[in-house]
Amino acid sequence: VNFAYTGIKNSTVTVGKQGLATPWTVALDSDGNEQTGTGILAMTTVGPVTLAGAYFNQTNLDQSGDNVGLFNAVSPLTGESEGDEDIATVGAITTLGPVTLDAWYLDAQDRFDSYTVGAKAATELSGVKLGADARYVSLDSENVDVDNSVAKIALTADAGLVDAKLAYAKTDKEGGATALDNDATTTLLGWSLTANNKADADYVQAVLGFDILSNLNLSANYGNVEYSDAAVATKDVEEEEVYAQLLYKMSKNLSTYVRYGTYDKEVSSTTGTKVLNDDTRGRLQVEYTF
């Protein structure tokens, strides 16, 4: 429940309960796992620059998203819900020709502070649409002496019937907890794989798709991430997934996809290698938005 004020030229001020529209969170999720807060968000555009600022004195971050140790259901210090802790963020977005740049800073009371910078570019060469998306995130926890960071880049190409994507993410040797939800832009997510909360991770992701029809796409997807077990420094973990996806977009509001593939997880240490997962997985999703 909120209201928006647009009485100031090129500006919008939203007051009340709303989705947390930040790079670290997901403000809208069709499965209901979205981050919300009660507060104020203000955005204004000055020439080519859009400025944003927000303050929330109550959130659901202790209950929603993916728990990476940044928030707990109950504070170990006060015994109260950590959703009552204040969140403040500021950001700037600008477009320079084919490139869009953004920079954000977020402070979570008594939990952490973080900043991120990103750049997106799009161009067309000989009928092929090319895209690039790069981002760096740094997050410092106030309760644990660990430096969390991730650098990631994604390259895309669309030649009409054929499309492709190649992405890579690298996290800090100390930690990679850089997002409050695995779907957030401050991390890299596949299907079962993510770079979020993985220390010293190298994550490679590749996708090759083909349009069977204008609204029917078949793709082959591959992902591999290697990282260190944060609890045991002598353990190295490797996860890998390979799956096919058939995506059917029936209309603007209705889409369906089917996924089927394999997922493997191995842990290696001084005592040998242990296979934790050797799975075959499938998923059918039908989604209507309005």
C-alpha positions in Angstrom: 0.0 0.0 0.0 1.6 3.3 -1.1 1.0 6.5 -3.0 3.1 8.3 -5.6 3.5 12.1 -5.9 4.4 13.5 -9.3 3.9 17.2 -8.7 7.6 18.0 -9.1 8.8 18.1 -12.8 10.5 14.9 -13.9 10.3 13.4 -10.4 8.3 10.7 -8.6 8.1 10.2 -4.9 6.6 7.0 -3.6 5.7 6.7 0.0 4.5 3.6 1.9 5.0 -0.2 1.5 6.6 -1.0 -1.8 9.1 -3.3 -3.5 12.8 -2.6 -2.8 13.9 -1.5 -6.2 17.7 -1.8 -5.7 20.4 -3.8 -7.5 20.7 -6.1 -4.4 17.0 -7.0 -4.2 14.1 -8.2 -6.3 11.1 -5.8 -6.1 8.7 -8.0 -8.0 8.6 -11.8 -8.2 5.8 -13.9 -9.7 6.6 -16.7 -7.1 6.1 -14.3 -4.2 9.7 -14.2 -3.0 10.2 -10.5 -3.3 11.8 -8.0 -1.0 9.5 -5.2 0.3 9.8 -2.3 2.7 7.9 0.6 4.3 9.5 4.0 3.5 10.1 6.5 0.8 11.6 6.3 -2.7 12.4 9.4 -4.7 13.6 9.5 -8.3 14.3 12.6 -10.4 15.7 13.1 -13.9 18.1 16.0 -14.6 19.2 16.0 -18.3 20.7 12.6 -19.1 21.0 11.6 -15.4 18.4 9.9 -13.2 19.0 10.2 -9.5 17.4 7.9 -6.9 17.3 7.9 -3.1 15.4 5.7 -0.7 15.0 5.1 3.0 13.0 2.2 4.6 12.5 1.7 8.4 11.0 -1.7 8.0 11.6 -4.5 5.5 11.0 -8.3 5.1 14.7 -9.0 4.5 14.7 -11.3 7.5 12.1 -13.5 5.8 12.4 -13.1 2.0 15.2 -13.6 -0.6 18.1 -16.0 -0.2 19.7 -16.1 3.2 23.4 -15.6 2.8 24.1 -14.7 6.4 23.5 -10.9 5.9 20.1 -11.0 7.7 18.7 -13.4 10.3 15.1 -14.0 11.4 16.1 -12.9 14.9 19.1 -10.6 15.7 21.7 -12.4 17.8 22.4 -9.1 19.5 18.9 -7.8 20.4 16.7 -10.8 20.0 14.4 -8.8 17.7 13.5 -9.2 14.1 16.1 -7.8 11.8 13.4 -6.6 9.4 13.1 -3.6 11.7 16.5 -2.4 10.8 16.8 0.7 8.6 17.9 0.5 4.9 19.1 3.5 3.0 20.3 3.7 -0.6 21.3 6.2 -3.3 21.9 5.7 -7.0 22.6 7.4 -10.3 21.8 6.2 -13.8 22.9 7.9 -17.1 22.9 7.0 -20.8 25.7 8.0 -23.0 25.0 6.9 -26.6 24.6 3.1 -26.7 26.0 2.7 -23.1 24.0 2.9 -19.9 26.0 3.5 -16.7 24.8 3.2 -13.1 26.3 3.5 -9.6 24.6 2.6 -6.3 25.4 2.7 -2.6 23.4 0.9 0.1 23.7 0.9 3.9 21.8 -1.7 6.0 21.8 -0.6 9.7 24.2 -2.7 11.8 24.5 -5.3 9.0 26.6 -4.1 6.0 27.3 -1.4 3.5 27.8 -2.1 -0.2 28.4 -0.3 -3.5 28.0 -1.4 -7.1 28.9 0.1 -10.5 27.6 -1.3 -13.8 27.6 -0.7 -17.5 25.4 -2.0 -20.3 26.0 -1.5 -24.0 24.0 -2.5 -27.1 24.9 -2.2 -30.8 24.2 -3.8 -34.2 26.8 -5.1 -36.6 25.9 -6.6 -40.0 22.4 -7.4 -38.8 23.5 -9.0 -35.6 22.4 -7.4 -32.3 25.3 -7.4 -29.8 25.1 -6.7 -26.1 27.4 -6.4 -23.1 26.7 -6.1 -19.4 29.4 -5.6 -16.8 29.2 -5.1 -13.1 31.3 -4.9 -10.0 30.0 -5.2 -6.4 31.7 -4.8 -3.1 30.0 -5.6 0.2 31.5 -5.2 3.7 29.7 -6.9 6.6 29.8 -5.0 9.9 29.7 -8.2 12.1 32.1 -10.4 10.2 35.6 -9.3 9.0 35.1 -10.6 5.5 35.4 -8.7 2.2 32.7 -9.8 -0.3 32.9 -8.9 -3.9 32.0 -10.1 -7.4 33.0 -9.0 -10.9 30.8 -10.3 -13.7 30.4 -9.8 -17.4 27.8 -11.1 -19.9 28.1 -10.9 -23.7 25.0 -11.6 -25.9 24.4 -11.9 -29.6 21.1 -12.2 -31.6 21.2 -13.0 -35.3 17.5 -13.5 -35.7 17.0 -17.2 -35.7 20.1 -17.9 -33.5 21.0 -16.2 -30.2 23.8 -16.8 -27.8 25.1 -15.7 -24.3 28.4 -16.1 -22.6 28.8 -14.9 -19.0 31.5 -15.1 -16.3 31.6 -14.1 -12.6 34.5 -14.0 -10.2 34.1 -13.6 -6.4 36.5 -12.5 -3.7 38.7 -15.2 -2.0 37.2 -14.2 1.3 33.5 -14.2 0.3 31.0 -13.7 -2.5 27.8 -12.7 -0.5 26.8 -9.7 -2.7 23.1 -10.0 -3.1 20.0 -10.5 -0.9 18.3 -12.6 -3.5 19.9 -14.9 -6.1 17.9 -13.2 -8.9 19.3 -9.8 -8.1 21.6 -8.0 -10.5 24.5 -8.0 -8.1 25.2 -11.7 -8.6 25.0 -14.2 -11.5 22.4 -16.9 -11.6 21.7 -19.9 -13.8 19.1 -22.6 -13.0 20.6 -24.4 -10.0 23.9 -22.5 -9.9 24.7 -19.1 -8.5 27.8 -17.1 -7.7 26.1 -15.6 -4.6 27.7 -16.4 -1.2 30.5 -18.5 -2.8 34.1 -17.6 -1.9 36.8 -17.6 -4.5 34.3 -18.7 -7.2 34.8 -18.9 -11.0 31.4 -19.2 -12.7 31.1 -19.8 -16.4 27.7 -19.8 -18.1 26.9 -20.4 -21.8 23.6 -20.5 -23.7 22.9 -21.2 -27.4 19.4 -20.7 -28.6 17.4 -21.3 -31.8 14.0 -19.8 -32.8 11.9 -22.7 -34.1 9.0 -20.2 -34.5 8.9 -16.4 -33.8 7.5 -17.2 -30.3 9.1 -20.6 -29.7 12.8 -20.9 -28.7 14.9 -24.0 -28.0 18.2 -23.5 -26.1 21.1 -25.5 -24.8 22.4 -24.2 -21.4 25.7 -25.0 -19.6 27.0 -23.8 -16.3 30.0 -24.6 -14.2 31.1 -23.0 -10.9 34.2 -23.8 -8.8 34.6 -22.3 -5.3 36.0 -22.8 -1.9 34.0 -24.0 1.1 33.9 -21.0 3.4 33.7 -23.2 6.5 36.6 -25.5 5.6 39.5 -23.9 3.6 40.8 -27.2 2.5 37.6 -28.1 0.6 37.0 -27.2 -3.1 33.5 -27.5 -4.5 32.5 -27.9 -8.2 28.9 -27.7 -9.5 27.9 -28.2 -13.1 24.5 -28.1 -14.9 23.5 -28.9 -18.5 20.0 -28.6 -19.6 17.7 -27.9 -22.5 14.9 -25.3 -22.4 11.9 -24.9 -24.6 10.4 -21.4 -24.2 6.9 -20.6 -25.7 5.6 -17.1 -25.5 1.9 -17.4 -26.4 1.1 -13.7 -25.9 2.5 -10.6 -24.2 1.2 -11.7 -20.8 1.4 -15.5 -21.1 4.6 -17.5 -21.4 5.6 -21.2 -20.7 8.9 -22.9 -20.5 10.1 -26.5 -20.0 13.5 -27.4 -18.7 15.2 -30.8 -18.5 18.8 -31.6 -17.7 21.4 -32.7 -15.2 23.1 -31.2 -12.1 26.3 -32.5 -10.5 28.1 -31.4 -7.3 31.5 -32.7 -6.1 33.5 -31.8 -3.0 37.3 -32.4 -3.1 39.6 -32.2 -0.1 42.8 -33.8 1.2 40.8 -37.0 2.0 39.5 -37.4 -1.6 36.5 -36.5 -3.8 32.9 -37.0 -2.8 29.9 -36.8 -5.1 27.1 -35.0 -3.3 24.7 -34.7 -6.2 24.3 -36.6 -9.5 20.7 -35.5 -10.4 18.4 -35.4 -13.4 16.0 -32.5 -13.1 12.9 -31.1 -14.9 10.7 -28.0 -14.6 7.5 -26.8 -16.2 6.4 -23.3 -15.6 3.3 -21.4 -17.0 3.2 -17.7 -16.1 0.6 -15.1 -16.7 1.3 -11.5 -15.8 -1.1 -8.6 -15.4 
